[in-house]
């Protein structure tokens, strides 16, 4: 397994790139196959570490898995082995993956019990799981946490629908509670629910399986419990974080790039946010065309004050793209304040950009001011380590625009979230190799 990318930057790219299936949707949708004993066929699954690990866990749980083709699988959970979930082997595999937390809702709903080791994943500050467990307790589950073993246990003879007000609009929390509530007795209403496109996809899929969920796309979901669900097929959305990343990459490298099949209606404020940085992008059918641009100028607010880009729950700007916005701003004309509200330590990678010659003031763990260099002083190639999936991709884009050679270590972090990223970038003319 190679562990670094070597990139020779400063070359314009050109061509077409197709985004992979959405990682964050895959983690929810794959857990939902446990809600029925019938076959569920899923298309456009990205071939990435986090998703493959979850598919492996499902296999170990006794789910019958058939690979029909690239990114196309059929799952049948008619012989789930609940003993596996209590095993040491599951403790090991479950801790590697944050997304494994979403196995809890379906298992609790269908089998009346669920177990989970403390999950792992990204190092981006604390990501509390209270929302998930509070929701399950509200539905009538008993919850215990073994501090010595770092092990969560949930049990419920039957789940009872009720009104749940979430303290934060957590996407995975909402997904987990929805999956538990579809098989609960009576009516559940979830207020302050997340309404991301990926969560909408999950709700639509569950409805096709026989669930009764209304209010999809809003922050108030109403779920009438049903006694069982049946099989269905589902095609996943393209990954909006990849789409935003390629827009940023095109601007940074002055490249003419077409991003294919982006499902434009589901992109929310992503295109308009990049346009505020002065990046030209056009809609062509369901593609985004970004023409080669010598420079891009950051707009100001109407009153003339400096533009701020901050993250917010959907339909606000996704936190996963703030690192890309920050990198792209380093070569814009003008200044930008990036305000990362939703996570604690996602801006700590800016020291690597400063090493490359970027002009950035890290105000505090949540805010960074970027003074754009307007392509007059290109970034310099350097050696760096990827701290998490999204920052890893941002550093990759910085390296592609930088003069000279860059080496990025710890690329397992990038491989966790992006399928064959080096192969797809090479096809655009990038000079990137695994070493």
N, C-alpha and C positions, 0 to 999 in steps of 0.2 A: 504494500500500500504506500504510494508516494505521499509525501507530507508537505510539499511546498510547490507553489507556482512561481515560475520565473517569467517575467513579463518585460519585453522591450517596448517602451511606450512611445507616445508622440506620433503615432501613425494614424491617418484617417481610415475609418472602416467604411464598408458599404455593403448593402444587400438586405436580405430579409431574415427575420428571426421570429420563430413561433414560440410564444410563452408556454411553459409546462402547465399541467393541471395544478390547481391551487393547493399548496401544502396544507394550509390551515383548514381548508374545507375537507381534504382527505382524512385528516385525523378525526373529524367529527363523523363523517359519513361511514368510515370503516367501523367505528364503534357501534353504529346503528344496526349493522347486520346481525348483532346479537339479539335484537328485539323479536326476531321471528325464526321459526325452524325451517322456513321455506327459502328457496334460492333468491339471492340478491346479486344482480350483475352490475358492476360499476366500471365505467369507461373514463379514460383520460386521467388515470392515476399516475402521479409523477414517480419516476424511478429514483427515489432519493432515500438516504439512510433512515431518516425519522419515520417515513412511511413504510419502508420495507421492514423495519423493526416491529412496527405495529402489526403488519401482516403476519410476521413470524409469531408474535405473541398470540394472535387469533388462531393460528395453526396449532400452537402448543395447547391452546384451550380446547382443542377438539373440533374447531370449525373446519369443514371440508372446503378446500380452496382449489379452484381450477384456474389456471392461467390460459385465457383464450387467445391472447395476442399481446402486443406491447401496450401496457397500461390498461389492459382489459381483463378483469378477473370476475369469476363467479364464486360467491361465498354461500355456504349452507351450514347454519348453526343449529342442526337438529340433535347433535350429540355433544353438548358442551360439558366438559369435565371440570366440575367445580373444585375438585381436589387439587387440581393444578394451581388454582389461584391461592391456595394456602401453602404452596410448596416453596422451598428455598430457591428453586430455579426461577420461579416467577418474581421472587423478591429481587433477584439479580437483574432480570431483564426489565422489570417494571420501573426500577429506579433510573434506568438509562434515558427514559423518554418521558418528557412532560405530558405529551398527549395521552399517555396511558391512563391519566386521571379520568378521561371520558368513558372508560369502560365501566365505571361505577354505576352511572345512571341506568344503562340497559340491563346490567346484571341484577341490580337491586330490583328493577321493575319486573323482570321476567322470572328470576329465581329466588327473590326474597332475601338475598345476601350478597355482599360484595366486600372485597379486601383489596388493600392497596398499600405498597410501600411508599415512603415519601419520594415523590418524583424528582427527576433531575432535569437535564436540558440546559437552556441558556444561562449564562451568568450575566443577568441584566438587573440585578437587585432582587429584592423579595417580590415574589408574586404569590399573594396569599390565596389560599384555597378555601377560606372561610365561607365565601359566597356559595360554593358547591355544597358544603356540608350543612350549612344553615338551611338551604333549600330542601335537602333530603329530610332533615329533621322536621321541617315544617310539613312535609308530606307524610310524616308519621314514622320515619325510620329511627332506630336507635343507633347512636354513634359512639364509638369509643376509639381512643388513640393510645397505643402502647408506646410510651416515650422511649423505653429502653430499646425496643425492637424497631422503632420508627415505623409503626404499622397501624393503618386505619382499618376499622371494621364497621360495616353497616349491616343492620338486619331489620327486616320488616315483615310481619305476617301479611299485612296488606297495606298498600299506600292509599291515602285518602286525599282527594283533591282539595285545595284551599287557595285563598288569596295570598300571594307571596310578593312582597316588595323587596326587590334586590337593593343592597346598599351600594353596589357598583354595577354598571352595565357590563359585566364580564361576559365575553363571548363564550369561552369554554364553560363558564358557570351556567349561563343561560342554556347552552346546548345540553349539558348534563341534566339539568332540571326538566327540560322539555322531554328528553328521552325517558326520564323516570315517570313523568306525568302522563304520557300518552297511554300507559297501561294502568294508571291509578283509578280508583273508584271515584266517580263524580267529576266535578268541574274544578280545574285549576286555572287561576289567572296569575300571570307573571307580569308585574309592572316594573318599569325601568329595565326592561329586557334589552339585551343587545339586538341590533337589527342589521348587522353586517350581511352583505349578499351571501356569504358562506352559510350563515345561520338560516337565511331565507331558503337556501338550497336544501338544507337539512329538513326544514319544516315541510317543504313541498314534497320531498322524497317520502317523509313519514306519512303525509296525507295520501300519497299514492299507495302506501302500504296499508291504508285503512284507518289511519289516525284521523282525529277531527280537531285540527288546529286552525283558529282564525286570528286575524290581526297580523298576519305574516308581513314583515316589512315595517311594522310600527313598534313602539316600545311597550305595547300592552298586548300580550299573547293570551288568548283564551283557548283552553284545551279541555275538550270533553273526553273523559277517559273511555277507552274501549277494552274489550276483554282479550283480544289478540290481534296481531298484525300478520299480513301475508307478504309474499315476495314482490319484487319490483325490479326495474332497471333504472340506472341513473348515470348521467354524464356530468362530470365536474366542470366548473368554470375555469377559465385560464387564471393564472396567478397574477393578481394585480400588483403585487410587490415586484415581480419580475418586469411587468409592463412599465411601471414607474422607473425601475432601474435602467431599462434600455433607453427610455426617453432621456434620462440624465446622461447616460453613456454617449448617446449621439451628440448631445450638446457639448460635452467636455472634450470629445475627440474631433469636433467639427465634421461629423460624418453624416452621410445621407442614408438613413435606415428606415425600413418599413417593418413595423411590428404587426404580425398577422393575427387575425381572429381574436380580437381583444375583448369581445363582448362589451362594446362601448357603453351600453346602457347601465352596466354595473360598475362603472369606474368612479362614480360620484365626483368629488371635487379634485381628483388626481390630475386630469388634464389642465384644468384652470389654474391649479397651484403651480404647475410647471410653466404655464404661460405667464404667470406673474413674475417669474424669473427672466422673462424675455425670450423664452424658448418658443420657436415656431413649431406648431404641430397641427396637422390637418387630418380630418376624418375622411377616409376613402372606403366606402362600404363599411365593413367591420374591421378595417385596418387603421393603424395610425401611421402616417407618413411624416417623418422628421427630415426636412431638407438640411443640407450642410450649411452651417451658419458660422461666419467668421467671428461674430461676437454676439452676446446677448446681454441686455440691460435690465437690471432689476427695477420693477416699477416701485413707485412710492405709494403710500396711502393717499387718499384724496386731499387730506390736509397738509401733505408734504412730509409727513413723518416717515421714519424708516420702516420698511415692510417687516412684519413679524410673521413667521410661519410656525404654528404650534399644532400639536396633535390633539385629537379629541375622539371620543367614541363615534362610530359611524352614525350619521353620514358626514362627520368631520374628517379631517385628514388622518390617514392611518399612521400610527407611530412607527411602523416598520419602514416607512419611506423617509423619515426625517434625516437619517444618516446620509441618504442619497441627496436630499435637498441641500444639506450642509456642504457636501463635497462639490456639488455642481455650482454652488454660490462662490466657491473659492476662485473660480475663473470667470465669474460674471463681472459686468460693469456695475458698480454700486455696492451697497452694504445691506446686510440682512441680519435680523435677530432670529435665531432658532430657539424655540422654547419647548423643551421636552417635558410635558406635564405628567405623563402617565407612568413612566418608569424612572428608576432612581439613578442608574449608572450607565445609561446608554450613550452619553456624550464623552466618556473617558477616552474614546479612541482618537479624539482630535489632536492629542500630542503627536501621533504619527503623521498627521497632515501638516502640523507645524514643522516637524522635522523635514518634510518635503518642500517647505518654503511657503506654505499657505499662511495667510494673515488672519488668525483667529484669536479672539479673546474669550477664554472660558470664564464666564462670569461666576458660575456656581455649577453644582452637578446637573442643573436643569436648563441652563441658558448659555448660549454661545453667540458671540457677535462675529460675523464673517465680513471682512473687508475684501471685496472682489479684486482680483488682479487683472481682469479684463484680457486674459491671454497674453499680457505683455511680458509677464515673467512666468514661464511654465513651471509646474511643479517638478521637483527633482526626484529621480528614482532612488529608492532606499530599500532597506531590509526591514520587514515588520512582521508582527504576529497578529492573526485575526482573533479578536476577543469574542465575538458572537456571530451568528449567521448573517444578520443584516449589516453590521459594521464590516464584516468580511467582504461582502459584495461591494460596499461603498469604497473600501480600500482598493479593491480590484479595479474599479472604475477610475480612481485617482491614479493608479499605476499605469493604466492604459493611456491616460492623457499626459503622464509625466515624461520628461526627457530622460533617456537612459534606461538602465536596468533596475527593476524592482524584484525583490523576492518576498513572497508572502508565505509565512509558516503557519502551522496549525490549520491547514485548509480542510481538515475533517469538518471543521465548523461550517465551511462553505458547502461542502458536499452534503451535509445534513439537510440543506435547504434547496439546493439547485442541481438539477439533473444535467450531467455532462456539460457543465458550463464552459469548460475549456474547448471542447469539440465545437460547441455552437458559436463561440467567439472566434475560433479559428476560421470557421466558414465565412465570417464577415471580414477576414483579413487580419485578425489580431495576431500578434507574435507572443503566444503564451504556451508554455509547456510545463508538464509535471516533472519535478526533479526529485 
